[in-house]
């Protein structure tokens, strides 16, 4: 078979129906909300992600969507993790792009790899190694880094162990999705969210976000829904840009473009938190950078209706999460809490959604409904801890996704 025929065969294989996204991270620009992302040159970026549902073939999506220049990858490899969950199992599998081992991603663009023959069990950890031979100044990333990753000098993509000179990565770099070809029909839940979806407060590297625990619960069931993708960005909002593009602006890319999409969950609560935040010394700098224009409860309701309508065009089911309390945090005001309760009442009773995830009911303190129970937050009265996110995941009625 000629090289051109080989490439055509790979493209045809990549177009095979049945691909499902099993892990994702919403791309972001390396702005002031993402700290410590320095330029890379002659370096291997090794990152470990845990998938939700498994499959017999794998492909990865890489992003240079916020880059200002093309990015060349000299080599890319994937492997299952070793016994210590820090190294890769053997040399792994070389990743190609239209049949080539090296690839240049244009500025502003993503790229999808060729399919890789790799049996990837559900809930397994995948090592993805990217070699950057030239200097890259602007790195498309994901700011809240709950996976594990390192920067290593030189081309270490085939090394099975972690070299002594490996330095921790402060953010997810370039990787935006992992997709699999399951052995039977399957679909995915894509969660549009903020920092509580992104898992701020959970243990880094332990996969304890509520979306991770939900995936664990779903994998053991005899149902087509076995894949859960967290598309949360810390500080994100539905209506205003700030930390990441607004949820309405990124919805097509991060949610509707998900292969195998069956369900959408809307879980973005920052619009009202920011709009009613107190004007104090503690909040002034944050709000100046990321606060945006204030919005009303009616504005946020309209945004939820817009998301639901855009999702249903794709024939998927739409669910919404109520907004959990935040009393005691530096962002709290009584006016903001009243607005939150008004929005939650609408989410519960409007009939707009196929299902409601009542996270407010799970987290609120019985002694004070404006606050999270003390054993469920990380100490800031705003974000969960491992126990808090576990409680959210275990409160979800799994039959919603049948």
C-alpha positions in Angstrom: 0.0 0.0 0.0 1.4 3.5 -0.9 1.9 6.2 1.7 -1.1 8.1 0.3 -3.2 5.0 0.6 -2.0 4.5 4.2 -2.9 8.0 5.1 -6.4 7.6 3.5 -6.9 4.4 5.4 -6.1 6.1 8.7 -8.4 9.0 7.9 -11.2 6.5 7.1 -10.5 4.7 10.4 -10.7 8.0 12.3 -14.1 8.7 10.8 -15.6 5.4 12.0 -18.8 6.0 13.9 -18.9 5.3 17.6 -16.1 7.5 18.9 -16.9 8.8 22.4 -15.0 11.4 24.4 -13.9 10.0 27.8 -11.8 12.8 29.3 -11.6 16.5 28.6 -10.2 19.8 29.9 -11.4 23.2 28.5 -8.6 25.1 26.8 -7.6 28.4 28.2 -5.1 31.2 27.4 -2.1 31.4 29.8 -3.4 34.7 31.3 -3.0 36.1 34.9 -5.4 33.4 36.2 -2.9 30.7 35.2 0.3 31.0 37.2 3.7 29.5 36.5 3.4 28.5 32.8 6.7 29.4 31.4 8.0 28.9 27.8 9.2 25.5 26.8 12.1 24.4 24.5 13.7 21.0 23.8 11.4 19.6 26.5 9.0 16.6 27.0 5.7 17.4 28.7 4.5 14.2 30.4 0.9 14.3 31.7 -1.3 11.7 33.3 -5.1 11.7 32.9 -7.7 9.3 34.2 -10.3 8.3 31.6 -13.9 7.5 32.5 -15.2 4.8 30.2 -12.8 2.6 28.3 -12.4 1.4 24.7 -10.3 -0.6 22.3 -8.8 2.3 20.4 -7.8 5.8 21.5 -7.2 9.2 19.9 -6.2 12.5 21.5 -7.0 16.1 20.8 -4.4 18.7 21.3 -5.0 22.4 21.2 -3.0 25.5 20.1 -6.2 27.5 20.1 -4.7 30.3 22.2 -1.2 30.1 20.7 0.2 33.1 18.8 2.5 30.9 16.6 2.5 27.4 15.2 3.6 24.7 17.6 5.7 21.7 16.4 5.6 18.4 18.2 8.6 16.2 17.4 7.2 13.1 18.9 4.0 12.0 20.9 3.5 8.8 22.8 0.8 7.3 25.0 0.9 4.5 27.5 -0.9 3.1 30.4 0.6 4.0 33.8 2.9 1.7 35.5 2.4 0.1 38.9 3.4 3.3 40.8 1.0 5.4 38.7 3.8 7.9 38.0 5.7 6.0 35.3 4.4 4.6 32.0 4.0 0.9 31.3 6.9 0.2 28.8 7.7 2.4 25.9 4.1 2.9 25.0 2.6 3.6 21.6 3.8 6.2 19.1 1.0 8.7 18.1 0.8 9.8 14.5 -1.1 12.6 12.8 -2.2 11.8 9.2 0.5 9.1 9.3 3.3 11.3 10.5 5.1 11.1 13.8 5.9 14.9 13.9 3.2 17.5 13.5 2.9 21.3 13.5 -0.3 22.7 15.0 -1.3 26.1 13.4 -1.9 29.0 15.7 -5.5 29.1 16.8 -6.2 25.5 15.9 -6.7 22.1 17.5 -5.5 18.8 16.1 -6.8 15.3 16.4 -4.5 12.3 16.3 -4.8 9.1 14.2 -6.5 6.2 16.1 -4.1 4.2 18.3 -4.6 0.5 18.9 -4.6 0.4 22.7 -7.0 -1.4 25.0 -7.9 1.2 27.5 -9.9 -0.1 30.5 -12.5 2.1 32.2 -11.1 4.4 34.9 -7.5 3.7 33.8 -4.7 6.3 33.8 -3.2 7.3 30.5 0.3 8.8 30.2 0.6 11.3 27.3 4.1 12.6 26.4 4.7 15.5 24.1 8.1 16.5 22.8 8.6 20.2 22.0 11.9 20.5 20.0 11.6 24.3 19.5 10.7 27.2 21.7 7.0 27.7 22.6 6.2 31.0 24.3 2.4 30.8 24.5 1.0 27.5 25.8 -2.7 26.7 25.4 -3.5 25.2 28.8 -6.1 24.4 31.4 -5.5 26.3 34.6 -6.8 24.1 37.4 -4.5 21.2 37.3 -5.8 18.2 39.1 -3.9 15.6 37.2 -0.2 15.0 37.4 2.4 16.3 34.9 6.0 17.1 34.5 8.4 19.0 32.2 11.5 17.0 31.3 14.6 18.2 29.4 15.1 16.6 25.9 13.0 14.0 24.2 12.0 11.6 26.9 8.7 10.4 25.3 9.8 6.8 25.2 11.3 6.7 28.7 9.3 4.4 31.0 10.5 6.0 34.2 10.3 9.6 35.5 13.8 11.2 35.3 15.3 12.9 38.3 15.3 16.3 36.6 11.6 16.3 35.9 9.9 19.5 37.1 6.2 19.6 38.0 3.8 21.3 35.5 1.6 24.0 37.0 -1.2 23.5 34.4 -2.5 21.1 31.9 -0.6 21.8 28.7 -2.0 21.4 25.1 -4.1 18.3 25.9 -7.8 19.0 25.6 -9.5 15.6 25.1 -9.1 11.8 25.0 -11.6 9.8 22.9 -12.1 6.1 22.7 -13.8 3.6 20.4 -15.9 1.5 22.9 -16.7 -2.2 22.3 -20.4 -1.4 22.5 -22.6 1.6 22.0 -21.9 4.3 24.6 -22.5 8.0 25.2 -21.1 10.8 27.3 -22.2 13.3 29.9 -20.5 16.7 29.3 -20.6 19.1 32.3 -20.4 22.8 31.7 -19.1 24.3 34.9 -17.0 26.5 37.0 -14.5 25.9 39.8 -16.8 23.5 41.7 -16.9 21.3 38.6 -13.2 21.8 38.1 -12.7 20.4 41.6 -10.9 23.2 43.4 -10.4 21.9 46.9 -10.2 18.2 46.0 -6.9 16.4 46.3 -4.7 17.0 43.2 -3.9 13.8 41.3 -6.5 11.7 43.2 -9.4 12.1 40.8 -11.8 13.2 43.6 -13.9 15.8 41.7 -17.6 15.0 41.7 -17.4 14.2 38.0 -14.7 11.6 38.7 -16.8 9.9 41.4 -19.9 10.0 39.1 -17.9 8.2 36.4 -16.9 5.5 39.0 -20.6 5.1 39.8 -21.7 4.8 36.2 -19.0 2.4 35.0 -20.4 -0.5 37.0 -23.9 -0.1 35.5 -25.3 -1.9 32.5 -26.1 1.3 30.6 -24.8 3.1 27.5 -23.8 6.2 29.6 -20.3 5.4 30.9 -18.3 8.5 30.0 -18.2 11.8 32.0 -16.3 14.9 30.8 -15.6 17.8 33.1 -15.6 21.0 31.2 -15.3 23.3 34.2 -13.1 26.4 34.4 -12.4 28.0 37.8 -14.0 31.5 37.9 -16.0 30.9 34.7 -19.4 32.4 34.1 -22.3 31.9 31.7 -22.6 35.5 30.4 -19.3 37.3 30.8 -15.7 36.5 29.7 -13.1 36.6 32.4 -11.4 33.5 33.5 -11.8 31.6 30.2 -14.4 32.6 27.6 -17.9 32.7 28.9 -19.8 29.4 29.0 -22.2 30.6 26.3 -19.2 31.5 24.1 -17.4 28.1 24.6 -20.5 25.9 24.6 -20.2 24.7 21.0 -16.5 23.9 21.3 -16.4 22.3 24.8 -19.9 20.7 24.9 -21.7 20.3 21.6 -18.6 19.1 19.7 -18.3 16.2 22.2 -18.3 12.9 20.2 -20.9 10.6 21.6 -22.7 13.4 23.5 -25.9 12.1 25.2 -26.3 14.4 28.2 -25.4 18.0 29.2 -25.2 19.2 32.7 -25.3 23.0 33.4 -23.4 23.8 36.6 -22.2 27.4 36.4 -22.9 29.6 39.5 -20.5 32.5 39.4 -22.6 35.1 37.5 -24.7 36.0 40.6 -21.8 35.5 43.0 -19.7 38.1 41.1 -22.6 40.4 40.4 -23.5 40.8 44.1 -20.0 40.5 45.6 -19.1 43.0 48.2 -16.8 45.9 47.2 -14.0 45.3 49.7 -10.2 45.4 49.8 -10.2 41.6 49.6 -12.4 41.4 46.5 -11.4 44.6 44.6 -8.5 43.2 42.7 -10.2 40.0 41.7 -13.4 41.7 40.6 -11.4 44.3 38.6 -9.8 41.6 36.6 -12.7 39.1 36.3 -15.9 40.6 37.6 -17.4 41.8 34.4 -20.8 43.6 34.1 -23.3 42.7 36.8 -26.2 40.5 35.7 -29.7 39.8 37.2 -31.5 36.6 38.0 -33.5 37.0 34.9 -30.3 37.3 32.8 -29.0 34.0 34.3 -32.4 32.2 33.7 -32.3 33.4 30.1 -28.8 32.0 29.7 -29.9 28.6 31.1 -32.8 28.5 28.6 -30.4 29.4 25.8 -28.0 26.5 26.7 -30.9 24.1 26.9 -32.3 25.1 23.5 -28.9 24.9 21.8 -28.3 21.4 23.3 -31.7 20.0 22.4 -31.0 20.9 18.7 -28.4 18.0 19.0 -31.1 15.7 20.5 -29.4 15.4 23.9 -30.9 15.5 27.4 -30.3 18.6 29.5 -29.9 18.7 33.2 -29.1 21.6 35.6 -27.5 21.8 39.0 -28.7 24.2 41.7 -26.2 26.6 43.0 -24.7 25.6 46.4 -24.3 28.0 49.3 -21.3 30.3 49.8 -22.1 32.1 53.1 -18.9 32.8 55.1 -16.8 33.3 52.0 -15.3 36.7 51.1 -17.7 36.9 48.1 -20.9 36.5 50.1 -23.6 39.1 50.5 -27.2 38.6 51.6 -28.4 40.1 48.3 -26.4 37.6 46.4 -27.7 34.7 48.5 -31.3 35.8 47.8 -30.6 35.9 44.1 -29.1 32.4 44.3 -32.2 31.1 46.1 -34.5 32.7 43.4 -32.4 31.0 40.6 -32.5 27.6 42.4 -36.3 27.8 42.8 -36.6 28.4 39.1 -34.2 25.5 38.2 -36.2 23.1 40.5 -39.7 24.1 39.2 -39.4 25.5 35.7 -39.7 22.2 33.9 -37.1 23.3 31.4 -34.7 20.5 32.2 -34.8 16.7 31.9 -33.3 16.4 35.4 -32.2 18.5 38.3 -29.1 17.9 40.4 -29.9 19.6 43.7 -26.4 20.4 44.9 -27.8 23.2 47.1 -29.8 20.6 49.1 -26.7 18.4 49.5 -24.3 21.0 50.7 -26.3 23.4 52.8 -25.9 23.5 56.5 -29.2 22.5 58.3 -28.5 25.2 60.8 -27.8 28.0 58.2 -29.0 27.5 54.6 -26.6 30.2 53.4 -23.6 28.1 54.3 -22.0 24.9 53.3 -21.8 22.2 56.0 -18.4 22.6 57.8 -17.3 19.0 56.9 -17.9 19.4 53.2 -15.9 22.5 52.2 -12.1 23.1 51.9 -12.0 25.9 54.5 -13.0 28.8 52.3 -16.8 28.3 52.6 -17.0 28.3 48.8 -15.4 25.1 47.4 -15.8 21.5 48.4 -13.2 19.1 49.8 -13.0 15.4 48.8 -15.9 14.5 51.1 -18.0 17.4 49.7 -17.5 16.4 46.1 -18.1 12.8 46.9 -21.5 13.8 48.5 -22.5 15.6 45.4 -21.7 12.7 43.1 -23.5 10.2 45.3 -26.6 12.4 45.5 -27.2 12.1 41.7 -30.0 9.8 40.5 -28.2 7.7 38.0 -31.4 6.8 36.2 -31.4 10.3 34.8 -28.7 9.1 32.4 -30.4 5.8 31.3 
